[in-house]
Amino acid sequence: MKDTFGRWLAQFAESSTSLGDLARLAAADPAWPNEPDRLQTYVDYLKQAGAAPSGADGSLRLP
């Protein structure tokens, strides 16, 4: 089975970090993109969902 960003992210669902927060939000969101597995797909989705740039590096802050 192909490794995907979603599968990688899911392994952090029990983590008490911001990555864990994202993993839990993604798991609970039926519209979370599974394919195509491109970074821009996820960045666009997060922006559309209300995530905002949070720093000089352009990282996103979850709503």
N, C-alpha and C positions, 0 to 999 in steps of 0.2 A: 504494500500500500504506500502511496506517495506521501512523503513528509510535507506538511504545509505549515504556514505561519499559524493558522488556527490550532492545529494539533500541538505545535510547540508552545503556544500561549496557554493552552488548556492545562499544561502540566504545572502551572503556577497558581491555579485556582485556590489552593489552600494557603498560599503565601500571604502574610500580613503586610505586604508592600504595595506600592502603587501598581506594580506589574500584576500582582494578585488581584487588585481592584479591577484592572482592565480585563483580566481573564474572567472574572466573575460576571462583569457587565457583558462581555462578549457571549458567554455561555447562556445568559438569560435573554439575549436579544435575538429573536427569530430572524431579523433582517441582517444580522452580522454577515458580511461577505465571506464566502468560503473559496470562491474562485472568481476571477483569476488571481493567482497568488503573487500579486505585485504590491510593493510597498505603497505606491500611489493610490491603489484601490482603497487601502485601509486609511490612509491619510485623508483622502476625499470623504470617505464615509464618516470618520470622526469629526471632521470639520462640519459636515452637513448635520451631524447629530448634536452639535453645540460645543465641541471641544474648542478651546481657544489657545493661541500661542501663549506660552508661559515664561519664556526667557529669551535671552539674546541668541541662543542656539536654535530657536524656532521650534522647540519641543512643544507638545500639546498638553494642555491641562484639561482633565476630564470635567464635564459639568457636574 
